[in-house]
Amino acid sequence: MSEPGAAGLILHTSGATARPKMVQLTQQKLAISCGNIAQSQELSDQDISLCAMPLFHIHELMACLGAALVSGAAGR
């Protein structure tokens, strides 16, 4: 098993303030974020998450797929 501080995802920013940059998100931060989203949306293992945006989009990856995985919900 890897360390919680290990890289979980490399995100490319939009470059709104200058040039696009690569930002490392740790596994621990990804898990906490997905857990917070699942809690705020009150997801449970009885829910089904429909992913309508492409999974390369960070919101879709975290709010749809990640939150569903942490809560035990099914993804479609």
HTML snippet that shows the backbone in 3Dmol.js (N, CA, C, O; Angstrom):
<script src="https://3Dmol.org/build/3Dmol-min.js"></script>
<div id="view" style="width:600px;height:400px;position:relative"></div>
<script>
const pdb = `
ATOM      1  N   MET A   1       0.845  -1.173   0.000  1.00  0.00           N
ATOM      2  CA  MET A   1       0.000   0.000   0.000  1.00  0.00           C
ATOM      3  C   MET A   1       0.893   1.240   0.000  1.00  0.00           C
ATOM      4  O   MET A   1       1.932   1.269   0.660  1.00  0.00           O
ATOM      5  N   SER A   2       0.483   2.246  -0.735  1.00  0.00           N
ATOM      6  CA  SER A   2       1.287   3.461  -0.821  1.00  0.00           C
ATOM      7  C   SER A   2       0.976   4.413   0.344  1.00  0.00           C
ATOM      8  O   SER A   2      -0.012   4.252   1.061  1.00  0.00           O
ATOM      9  N   GLU A   3       1.831   5.375   0.497  1.00  0.00           N
ATOM     10  CA  GLU A   3       1.701   6.376   1.564  1.00  0.00           C
ATOM     11  C   GLU A   3       0.597   7.381   1.228  1.00  0.00           C
ATOM     12  O   GLU A   3       0.382   7.682   0.054  1.00  0.00           O
ATOM     13  N   PRO A   4      -0.116   7.913   2.251  1.00  0.00           N
ATOM     14  CA  PRO A   4      -1.168   8.906   1.998  1.00  0.00           C
ATOM     15  C   PRO A   4      -0.639  10.170   1.321  1.00  0.00           C
ATOM     16  O   PRO A   4      -1.368  10.819   0.571  1.00  0.00           O
ATOM     17  N   GLY A   5       0.618  10.522   1.579  1.00  0.00           N
ATOM     18  CA  GLY A   5       1.193  11.717   0.977  1.00  0.00           C
ATOM     19  C   GLY A   5       1.730  11.500  -0.423  1.00  0.00           C
ATOM     20  O   GLY A   5       2.247  12.424  -1.050  1.00  0.00           O
ATOM     21  N   ALA A   6       1.604  10.266  -0.912  1.00  0.00           N
ATOM     22  CA  ALA A   6       2.089   9.962  -2.262  1.00  0.00           C
ATOM     23  C   ALA A   6       1.182  10.618  -3.302  1.00  0.00           C
ATOM     24  O   ALA A   6       0.003  10.869  -3.052  1.00  0.00           O
ATOM     25  N   ALA A   7       1.748  10.883  -4.451  1.00  0.00           N
ATOM     26  CA  ALA A   7       0.983  11.504  -5.530  1.00  0.00           C
ATOM     27  C   ALA A   7      -0.184  10.615  -5.925  1.00  0.00           C
ATOM     28  O   ALA A   7      -0.016   9.413  -6.135  1.00  0.00           O
ATOM     29  N   GLY A   8      -1.357  11.206  -6.023  1.00  0.00           N
ATOM     30  CA  GLY A   8      -2.539  10.479  -6.447  1.00  0.00           C
ATOM     31  C   GLY A   8      -2.989  10.920  -7.824  1.00  0.00           C
ATOM     32  O   GLY A   8      -3.608  10.160  -8.568  1.00  0.00           O
ATOM     33  N   LEU A   9      -2.663  12.177  -8.155  1.00  0.00           N
ATOM     34  CA  LEU A   9      -3.134  12.750  -9.405  1.00  0.00           C
ATOM     35  C   LEU A   9      -2.290  13.971  -9.729  1.00  0.00           C
ATOM     36  O   LEU A   9      -1.953  14.750  -8.837  1.00  0.00           O
ATOM     37  N   ILE A  10      -1.953  14.139 -10.982  1.00  0.00           N
ATOM     38  CA  ILE A  10      -1.291  15.360 -11.453  1.00  0.00           C
ATOM     39  C   ILE A  10      -2.345  16.128 -12.249  1.00  0.00           C
ATOM     40  O   ILE A  10      -2.849  15.648 -13.264  1.00  0.00           O
ATOM     41  N   LEU A  11      -2.664  17.321 -11.771  1.00  0.00           N
ATOM     42  CA  LEU A  11      -3.695  18.153 -12.381  1.00  0.00           C
ATOM     43  C   LEU A  11      -3.035  19.271 -13.165  1.00  0.00           C
ATOM     44  O   LEU A  11      -2.081  19.885 -12.687  1.00  0.00           O
ATOM     45  N   HIS A  12      -3.527  19.539 -14.352  1.00  0.00           N
ATOM     46  CA  HIS A  12      -3.051  20.676 -15.139  1.00  0.00           C
ATOM     47  C   HIS A  12      -4.023  21.828 -14.936  1.00  0.00           C
ATOM     48  O   HIS A  12      -5.214  21.688 -15.217  1.00  0.00           O
ATOM     49  N   THR A  13      -3.532  22.963 -14.453  1.00  0.00           N
ATOM     50  CA  THR A  13      -4.390  24.121 -14.225  1.00  0.00           C
ATOM     51  C   THR A  13      -4.744  24.770 -15.557  1.00  0.00           C
ATOM     52  O   THR A  13      -4.152  24.461 -16.591  1.00  0.00           O
ATOM     53  N   SER A  14      -5.714  25.671 -15.517  1.00  0.00           N
ATOM     54  CA  SER A  14      -6.171  26.323 -16.745  1.00  0.00           C
ATOM     55  C   SER A  14      -5.227  27.412 -17.221  1.00  0.00           C
ATOM     56  O   SER A  14      -5.275  27.808 -18.386  1.00  0.00           O
ATOM     57  N   GLY A  15      -4.370  27.900 -16.336  1.00  0.00           N
ATOM     58  CA  GLY A  15      -3.455  28.968 -16.726  1.00  0.00           C
ATOM     59  C   GLY A  15      -4.108  30.331 -16.728  1.00  0.00           C
ATOM     60  O   GLY A  15      -3.673  31.215 -17.466  1.00  0.00           O
ATOM     61  N   ALA A  16      -5.141  30.528 -15.923  1.00  0.00           N
ATOM     62  CA  ALA A  16      -5.874  31.801 -15.911  1.00  0.00           C
ATOM     63  C   ALA A  16      -5.012  32.972 -15.450  1.00  0.00           C
ATOM     64  O   ALA A  16      -5.244  34.103 -15.877  1.00  0.00           O
ATOM     65  N   THR A  17      -4.023  32.731 -14.590  1.00  0.00           N
ATOM     66  CA  THR A  17      -3.200  33.829 -14.085  1.00  0.00           C
ATOM     67  C   THR A  17      -1.885  33.976 -14.850  1.00  0.00           C
ATOM     68  O   THR A  17      -1.236  35.018 -14.756  1.00  0.00           O
ATOM     69  N   ALA A  18      -1.496  32.989 -15.576  1.00  0.00           N
ATOM     70  CA  ALA A  18      -0.258  33.029 -16.371  1.00  0.00           C
ATOM     71  C   ALA A  18      -0.258  31.817 -17.295  1.00  0.00           C
ATOM     72  O   ALA A  18      -1.155  31.649 -18.122  1.00  0.00           O
ATOM     73  N   ARG A  19       0.751  30.985 -17.144  1.00  0.00           N
ATOM     74  CA  ARG A  19       0.815  29.755 -17.942  1.00  0.00           C
ATOM     75  C   ARG A  19       0.186  28.604 -17.158  1.00  0.00           C
ATOM     76  O   ARG A  19       0.179  28.618 -15.928  1.00  0.00           O
ATOM     77  N   PRO A  20      -0.342  27.611 -17.871  1.00  0.00           N
ATOM     78  CA  PRO A  20      -0.845  26.428 -17.171  1.00  0.00           C
ATOM     79  C   PRO A  20       0.287  25.763 -16.382  1.00  0.00           C
ATOM     80  O   PRO A  20       1.443  25.763 -16.805  1.00  0.00           O
ATOM     81  N   LYS A  21      -0.071  25.200 -15.237  1.00  0.00           N
ATOM     82  CA  LYS A  21       0.914  24.555 -14.371  1.00  0.00           C
ATOM     83  C   LYS A  21       0.443  23.155 -14.020  1.00  0.00           C
ATOM     84  O   LYS A  21      -0.750  22.858 -14.080  1.00  0.00           O
ATOM     85  N   MET A  22       1.391  22.293 -13.651  1.00  0.00           N
ATOM     86  CA  MET A  22       1.050  20.968 -13.160  1.00  0.00           C
ATOM     87  C   MET A  22       1.029  21.027 -11.634  1.00  0.00           C
ATOM     88  O   MET A  22       1.970  21.525 -11.017  1.00  0.00           O
ATOM     89  N   VAL A  23      -0.040  20.520 -11.031  1.00  0.00           N
ATOM     90  CA  VAL A  23      -0.208  20.525  -9.589  1.00  0.00           C
ATOM     91  C   VAL A  23      -0.409  19.086  -9.124  1.00  0.00           C
ATOM     92  O   VAL A  23      -1.240  18.359  -9.669  1.00  0.00           O
ATOM     93  N   GLN A  24       0.355  18.684  -8.118  1.00  0.00           N
ATOM     94  CA  GLN A  24       0.221  17.334  -7.587  1.00  0.00           C
ATOM     95  C   GLN A  24      -0.806  17.317  -6.462  1.00  0.00           C
ATOM     96  O   GLN A  24      -0.719  18.107  -5.522  1.00  0.00           O
ATOM     97  N   LEU A  25      -1.772  16.423  -6.558  1.00  0.00           N
ATOM     98  CA  LEU A  25      -2.736  16.210  -5.485  1.00  0.00           C
ATOM     99  C   LEU A  25      -2.402  14.866  -4.844  1.00  0.00           C
ATOM    100  O   LEU A  25      -2.255  13.860  -5.539  1.00  0.00           O
ATOM    101  N   THR A  26      -2.285  14.851  -3.519  1.00  0.00           N
ATOM    102  CA  THR A  26      -1.914  13.615  -2.837  1.00  0.00           C
ATOM    103  C   THR A  26      -3.123  12.681  -2.727  1.00  0.00           C
ATOM    104  O   THR A  26      -4.272  13.109  -2.842  1.00  0.00           O
ATOM    105  N   GLN A  27      -2.836  11.404  -2.503  1.00  0.00           N
ATOM    106  CA  GLN A  27      -3.900  10.423  -2.333  1.00  0.00           C
ATOM    107  C   GLN A  27      -4.784  10.788  -1.148  1.00  0.00           C
ATOM    108  O   GLN A  27      -6.004  10.642  -1.209  1.00  0.00           O
ATOM    109  N   GLN A  28      -4.168  11.262  -0.072  1.00  0.00           N
ATOM    110  CA  GLN A  28      -4.922  11.632   1.116  1.00  0.00           C
ATOM    111  C   GLN A  28      -5.883  12.788   0.816  1.00  0.00           C
ATOM    112  O   GLN A  28      -7.044  12.752   1.223  1.00  0.00           O
ATOM    113  N   LYS A  29      -5.402  13.810   0.107  1.00  0.00           N
ATOM    114  CA  LYS A  29      -6.265  14.957  -0.217  1.00  0.00           C
ATOM    115  C   LYS A  29      -7.400  14.551  -1.151  1.00  0.00           C
ATOM    116  O   LYS A  29      -8.520  15.045  -1.019  1.00  0.00           O
ATOM    117  N   LEU A  30      -7.116  13.658  -2.090  1.00  0.00           N
ATOM    118  CA  LEU A  30      -8.163  13.170  -2.985  1.00  0.00           C
ATOM    119  C   LEU A  30      -9.231  12.413  -2.207  1.00  0.00           C
ATOM    120  O   LEU A  30     -10.423  12.611  -2.439  1.00  0.00           O
ATOM    121  N   ALA A  31      -8.814  11.545  -1.285  1.00  0.00           N
ATOM    122  CA  ALA A  31      -9.760  10.758  -0.492  1.00  0.00           C
ATOM    123  C   ALA A  31     -10.612  11.660   0.397  1.00  0.00           C
ATOM    124  O   ALA A  31     -11.821  11.458   0.509  1.00  0.00           O
ATOM    125  N   ILE A  32      -9.989  12.649   1.026  1.00  0.00           N
ATOM    126  CA  ILE A  32     -10.734  13.574   1.884  1.00  0.00           C
ATOM    127  C   ILE A  32     -11.738  14.372   1.064  1.00  0.00           C
ATOM    128  O   ILE A  32     -12.885  14.540   1.478  1.00  0.00           O
ATOM    129  N   SER A  33     -11.315  14.859  -0.086  1.00  0.00           N
ATOM    130  CA  SER A  33     -12.202  15.640  -0.946  1.00  0.00           C
ATOM    131  C   SER A  33     -13.394  14.807  -1.412  1.00  0.00           C
ATOM    132  O   SER A  33     -14.536  15.266  -1.366  1.00  0.00           O
ATOM    133  N   CYS A  34     -13.125  13.590  -1.858  1.00  0.00           N
ATOM    134  CA  CYS A  34     -14.215  12.713  -2.312  1.00  0.00           C
ATOM    135  C   CYS A  34     -15.158  12.383  -1.159  1.00  0.00           C
ATOM    136  O   CYS A  34     -16.374  12.328  -1.347  1.00  0.00           O
ATOM    137  N   GLY A  35     -14.604  12.165   0.031  1.00  0.00           N
ATOM    138  CA  GLY A  35     -15.430  11.899   1.208  1.00  0.00           C
ATOM    139  C   GLY A  35     -16.310  13.077   1.565  1.00  0.00           C
ATOM    140  O   GLY A  35     -17.476  12.898   1.916  1.00  0.00           O
ATOM    141  N   ASN A  36     -15.761  14.287   1.479  1.00  0.00           N
ATOM    142  CA  ASN A  36     -16.542  15.500   1.768  1.00  0.00           C
ATOM    143  C   ASN A  36     -17.673  15.677   0.764  1.00  0.00           C
ATOM    144  O   ASN A  36     -18.789  16.043   1.135  1.00  0.00           O
ATOM    145  N   ILE A  37     -17.384  15.419  -0.500  1.00  0.00           N
ATOM    146  CA  ILE A  37     -18.420  15.537  -1.541  1.00  0.00           C
ATOM    147  C   ILE A  37     -19.517  14.509  -1.295  1.00  0.00           C
ATOM    148  O   ILE A  37     -20.702  14.836  -1.371  1.00  0.00           O
ATOM    149  N   ALA A  38     -19.132  13.274  -1.002  1.00  0.00           N
ATOM    150  CA  ALA A  38     -20.113  12.213  -0.741  1.00  0.00           C
ATOM    151  C   ALA A  38     -20.982  12.562   0.464  1.00  0.00           C
ATOM    152  O   ALA A  38     -22.192  12.333   0.452  1.00  0.00           O
ATOM    153  N   GLN A  39     -20.364  13.114   1.497  1.00  0.00           N
ATOM    154  CA  GLN A  39     -21.111  13.494   2.697  1.00  0.00           C
ATOM    155  C   GLN A  39     -22.066  14.648   2.412  1.00  0.00           C
ATOM    156  O   GLN A  39     -23.220  14.617   2.838  1.00  0.00           O
ATOM    157  N   SER A  40     -21.597  15.660   1.697  1.00  0.00           N
ATOM    158  CA  SER A  40     -22.457  16.819   1.424  1.00  0.00           C
ATOM    159  C   SER A  40     -23.622  16.460   0.501  1.00  0.00           C
ATOM    160  O   SER A  40     -24.688  17.070   0.580  1.00  0.00           O
ATOM    161  N   GLN A  41     -23.419  15.472  -0.372  1.00  0.00           N
ATOM    162  CA  GLN A  41     -24.503  15.031  -1.264  1.00  0.00           C
ATOM    163  C   GLN A  41     -25.315  13.891  -0.658  1.00  0.00           C
ATOM    164  O   GLN A  41     -26.258  13.387  -1.268  1.00  0.00           O
ATOM    165  N   GLU A  42     -24.925  13.491   0.570  1.00  0.00           N
ATOM    166  CA  GLU A  42     -25.601  12.420   1.290  1.00  0.00           C
ATOM    167  C   GLU A  42     -25.696  11.141   0.455  1.00  0.00           C
ATOM    168  O   GLU A  42     -26.746  10.502   0.397  1.00  0.00           O
ATOM    169  N   LEU A  43     -24.592  10.781  -0.186  1.00  0.00           N
ATOM    170  CA  LEU A  43     -24.560   9.562  -0.997  1.00  0.00           C
ATOM    171  C   LEU A  43     -24.472   8.336  -0.101  1.00  0.00           C
ATOM    172  O   LEU A  43     -23.866   8.379   0.970  1.00  0.00           O
ATOM    173  N   SER A  44     -25.073   7.261  -0.541  1.00  0.00           N
ATOM    174  CA  SER A  44     -24.983   5.991   0.179  1.00  0.00           C
ATOM    175  C   SER A  44     -24.793   4.873  -0.839  1.00  0.00           C
ATOM    176  O   SER A  44     -24.744   5.115  -2.045  1.00  0.00           O
ATOM    177  N   ASP A  45     -24.688   3.657  -0.341  1.00  0.00           N
ATOM    178  CA  ASP A  45     -24.514   2.527  -1.242  1.00  0.00           C
ATOM    179  C   ASP A  45     -25.796   2.208  -2.016  1.00  0.00           C
ATOM    180  O   ASP A  45     -25.803   1.311  -2.859  1.00  0.00           O
ATOM    181  N   GLN A  46     -26.870   2.932  -1.736  1.00  0.00           N
ATOM    182  CA  GLN A  46     -28.137   2.754  -2.456  1.00  0.00           C
ATOM    183  C   GLN A  46     -28.240   3.689  -3.668  1.00  0.00           C
ATOM    184  O   GLN A  46     -29.188   3.590  -4.448  1.00  0.00           O
ATOM    185  N   ASP A  47     -27.273   4.589  -3.827  1.00  0.00           N
ATOM    186  CA  ASP A  47     -27.310   5.575  -4.909  1.00  0.00           C
ATOM    187  C   ASP A  47     -26.583   5.083  -6.151  1.00  0.00           C
ATOM    188  O   ASP A  47     -25.733   4.194  -6.093  1.00  0.00           O
ATOM    189  N   ILE A  48     -26.938   5.683  -7.263  1.00  0.00           N
ATOM    190  CA  ILE A  48     -26.258   5.450  -8.538  1.00  0.00           C
ATOM    191  C   ILE A  48     -25.800   6.814  -9.042  1.00  0.00           C
ATOM    192  O   ILE A  48     -26.586   7.760  -9.090  1.00  0.00           O
ATOM    193  N   SER A  49     -24.534   6.907  -9.413  1.00  0.00           N
ATOM    194  CA  SER A  49     -23.973   8.164  -9.889  1.00  0.00           C
ATOM    195  C   SER A  49     -23.863   8.129 -11.411  1.00  0.00           C
ATOM    196  O   SER A  49     -23.203   7.248 -11.963  1.00  0.00           O
ATOM    197  N   LEU A  50     -24.493   9.065 -12.083  1.00  0.00           N
ATOM    198  CA  LEU A  50     -24.447   9.156 -13.537  1.00  0.00           C
ATOM    199  C   LEU A  50     -23.385  10.179 -13.922  1.00  0.00           C
ATOM    200  O   LEU A  50     -23.510  11.358 -13.593  1.00  0.00           O
ATOM    201  N   CYS A  51     -22.359   9.741 -14.605  1.00  0.00           N
ATOM    202  CA  CYS A  51     -21.260  10.627 -15.018  1.00  0.00           C
ATOM    203  C   CYS A  51     -21.580  11.195 -16.394  1.00  0.00           C
ATOM    204  O   CYS A  51     -21.524  10.482 -17.396  1.00  0.00           O
ATOM    205  N   ALA A  52     -21.916  12.483 -16.439  1.00  0.00           N
ATOM    206  CA  ALA A  52     -22.337  13.112 -17.686  1.00  0.00           C
ATOM    207  C   ALA A  52     -21.214  13.870 -18.384  1.00  0.00           C
ATOM    208  O   ALA A  52     -21.310  14.158 -19.577  1.00  0.00           O
ATOM    209  N   MET A  53     -20.154  14.195 -17.655  1.00  0.00           N
ATOM    210  CA  MET A  53     -19.018  14.916 -18.232  1.00  0.00           C
ATOM    211  C   MET A  53     -17.871  13.936 -18.443  1.00  0.00           C
ATOM    212  O   MET A  53     -17.870  12.856 -17.852  1.00  0.00           O
ATOM    213  N   PRO A  54     -16.893  14.294 -19.276  1.00  0.00           N
ATOM    214  CA  PRO A  54     -15.760  13.385 -19.465  1.00  0.00           C
ATOM    215  C   PRO A  54     -14.941  13.247 -18.179  1.00  0.00           C
ATOM    216  O   PRO A  54     -14.794  14.211 -17.427  1.00  0.00           O
ATOM    217  N   LEU A  55     -14.410  12.049 -17.928  1.00  0.00           N
ATOM    218  CA  LEU A  55     -13.682  11.791 -16.690  1.00  0.00           C
ATOM    219  C   LEU A  55     -12.334  12.494 -16.625  1.00  0.00           C
ATOM    220  O   LEU A  55     -11.697  12.470 -15.572  1.00  0.00           O
ATOM    221  N   PHE A  56     -11.873  13.118 -17.701  1.00  0.00           N
ATOM    222  CA  PHE A  56     -10.641  13.889 -17.611  1.00  0.00           C
ATOM    223  C   PHE A  56     -10.898  15.256 -16.984  1.00  0.00           C
ATOM    224  O   PHE A  56      -9.948  15.972 -16.667  1.00  0.00           O
ATOM    225  N   HIS A  57     -12.151  15.627 -16.802  1.00  0.00           N
ATOM    226  CA  HIS A  57     -12.511  16.883 -16.142  1.00  0.00           C
ATOM    227  C   HIS A  57     -12.460  16.646 -14.637  1.00  0.00           C
ATOM    228  O   HIS A  57     -13.061  15.686 -14.156  1.00  0.00           O
ATOM    229  N   ILE A  58     -11.764  17.489 -13.882  1.00  0.00           N
ATOM    230  CA  ILE A  58     -11.519  17.249 -12.459  1.00  0.00           C
ATOM    231  C   ILE A  58     -12.808  17.189 -11.645  1.00  0.00           C
ATOM    232  O   ILE A  58     -12.905  16.390 -10.713  1.00  0.00           O
ATOM    233  N   HIS A  59     -13.784  18.005 -11.973  1.00  0.00           N
ATOM    234  CA  HIS A  59     -15.041  17.956 -11.219  1.00  0.00           C
ATOM    235  C   HIS A  59     -15.723  16.608 -11.408  1.00  0.00           C
ATOM    236  O   HIS A  59     -16.210  16.018 -10.444  1.00  0.00           O
ATOM    237  N   GLU A  60     -15.760  16.129 -12.615  1.00  0.00           N
ATOM    238  CA  GLU A  60     -16.406  14.845 -12.890  1.00  0.00           C
ATOM    239  C   GLU A  60     -15.662  13.710 -12.203  1.00  0.00           C
ATOM    240  O   GLU A  60     -16.277  12.793 -11.659  1.00  0.00           O
ATOM    241  N   LEU A  61     -14.360  13.775 -12.229  1.00  0.00           N
ATOM    242  CA  LEU A  61     -13.546  12.735 -11.616  1.00  0.00           C
ATOM    243  C   LEU A  61     -13.760  12.676 -10.106  1.00  0.00           C
ATOM    244  O   LEU A  61     -13.858  11.586  -9.542  1.00  0.00           O
ATOM    245  N   MET A  62     -13.832  13.821  -9.450  1.00  0.00           N
ATOM    246  CA  MET A  62     -13.968  13.874  -7.995  1.00  0.00           C
ATOM    247  C   MET A  62     -15.431  13.752  -7.551  1.00  0.00           C
ATOM    248  O   MET A  62     -15.751  12.914  -6.708  1.00  0.00           O
ATOM    249  N   ALA A  63     -16.315  14.578  -8.111  1.00  0.00           N
ATOM    250  CA  ALA A  63     -17.693  14.648  -7.632  1.00  0.00           C
ATOM    251  C   ALA A  63     -18.527  13.472  -8.099  1.00  0.00           C
ATOM    252  O   ALA A  63     -19.443  13.053  -7.392  1.00  0.00           O
ATOM    253  N   CYS A  64     -18.244  12.941  -9.241  1.00  0.00           N
ATOM    254  CA  CYS A  64     -19.059  11.835  -9.744  1.00  0.00           C
ATOM    255  C   CYS A  64     -18.414  10.491  -9.418  1.00  0.00           C
ATOM    256  O   CYS A  64     -18.994   9.684  -8.691  1.00  0.00           O
ATOM    257  N   LEU A  65     -17.249  10.255  -9.938  1.00  0.00           N
ATOM    258  CA  LEU A  65     -16.619   8.949  -9.765  1.00  0.00           C
ATOM    259  C   LEU A  65     -16.050   8.760  -8.361  1.00  0.00           C
ATOM    260  O   LEU A  65     -16.344   7.758  -7.709  1.00  0.00           O
ATOM    261  N   GLY A  66     -15.248   9.697  -7.891  1.00  0.00           N
ATOM    262  CA  GLY A  66     -14.604   9.570  -6.582  1.00  0.00           C
ATOM    263  C   GLY A  66     -15.589   9.495  -5.436  1.00  0.00           C
ATOM    264  O   GLY A  66     -15.459   8.642  -4.557  1.00  0.00           O
ATOM    265  N   ALA A  67     -16.576  10.381  -5.435  1.00  0.00           N
ATOM    266  CA  ALA A  67     -17.578  10.385  -4.362  1.00  0.00           C
ATOM    267  C   ALA A  67     -18.396   9.110  -4.369  1.00  0.00           C
ATOM    268  O   ALA A  67     -18.743   8.589  -3.309  1.00  0.00           O
ATOM    269  N   ALA A  68     -18.710   8.601  -5.550  1.00  0.00           N
ATOM    270  CA  ALA A  68     -19.460   7.344  -5.643  1.00  0.00           C
ATOM    271  C   ALA A  68     -18.635   6.184  -5.084  1.00  0.00           C
ATOM    272  O   ALA A  68     -19.161   5.330  -4.370  1.00  0.00           O
ATOM    273  N   LEU A  69     -17.366   6.158  -5.407  1.00  0.00           N
ATOM    274  CA  LEU A  69     -16.509   5.083  -4.919  1.00  0.00           C
ATOM    275  C   LEU A  69     -16.379   5.103  -3.390  1.00  0.00           C
ATOM    276  O   LEU A  69     -16.432   4.055  -2.746  1.00  0.00           O
ATOM    277  N   VAL A  70     -16.210   6.296  -2.819  1.00  0.00           N
ATOM    278  CA  VAL A  70     -16.016   6.393  -1.365  1.00  0.00           C
ATOM    279  C   VAL A  70     -17.305   6.002  -0.618  1.00  0.00           C
ATOM    280  O   VAL A  70     -17.245   5.416   0.463  1.00  0.00           O
ATOM    281  N   SER A  71     -18.446   6.325  -1.193  1.00  0.00           N
ATOM    282  CA  SER A  71     -19.714   6.057  -0.511  1.00  0.00           C
ATOM    283  C   SER A  71     -20.234   4.651  -0.777  1.00  0.00           C
ATOM    284  O   SER A  71     -21.178   4.206  -0.124  1.00  0.00           O
ATOM    285  N   GLY A  72     -19.634   3.953  -1.722  1.00  0.00           N
ATOM    286  CA  GLY A  72     -20.120   2.615  -2.074  1.00  0.00           C
ATOM    287  C   GLY A  72     -21.251   2.650  -3.080  1.00  0.00           C
ATOM    288  O   GLY A  72     -21.867   1.623  -3.364  1.00  0.00           O
ATOM    289  N   ALA A  73     -21.532   3.841  -3.626  1.00  0.00           N
ATOM    290  CA  ALA A  73     -22.594   3.970  -4.636  1.00  0.00           C
ATOM    291  C   ALA A  73     -22.115   3.352  -5.945  1.00  0.00           C
ATOM    292  O   ALA A  73     -20.916   3.172  -6.157  1.00  0.00           O
ATOM    293  N   ALA A  74     -23.050   3.036  -6.805  1.00  0.00           N
ATOM    294  CA  ALA A  74     -22.716   2.487  -8.117  1.00  0.00           C
ATOM    295  C   ALA A  74     -22.504   3.627  -9.097  1.00  0.00           C
ATOM    296  O   ALA A  74     -23.179   4.654  -9.014  1.00  0.00           O
ATOM    297  N   GLY A  75     -21.580   3.456 -10.014  1.00  0.00           N
ATOM    298  CA  GLY A  75     -21.350   4.455 -11.063  1.00  0.00           C
ATOM    299  C   GLY A  75     -21.835   3.944 -12.398  1.00  0.00           C
ATOM    300  O   GLY A  75     -21.725   2.754 -12.693  1.00  0.00           O
ATOM    301  N   ARG A  76     -22.365   4.830 -13.197  1.00  0.00           N
ATOM    302  CA  ARG A  76     -22.851   4.461 -14.534  1.00  0.00           C
ATOM    303  C   ARG A  76     -22.294   5.414 -15.546  1.00  0.00           C
ATOM    304  O   ARG A  76     -22.577   5.285 -16.737  1.00  0.00           O
TER     305      ARG A  76
END
`;
const viewer = $3Dmol.createViewer("view");
viewer.addModel(pdb, "pdb");
viewer.setStyle({}, {cartoon: {color: "spectrum"}});
viewer.zoomTo();
viewer.render();
</script>
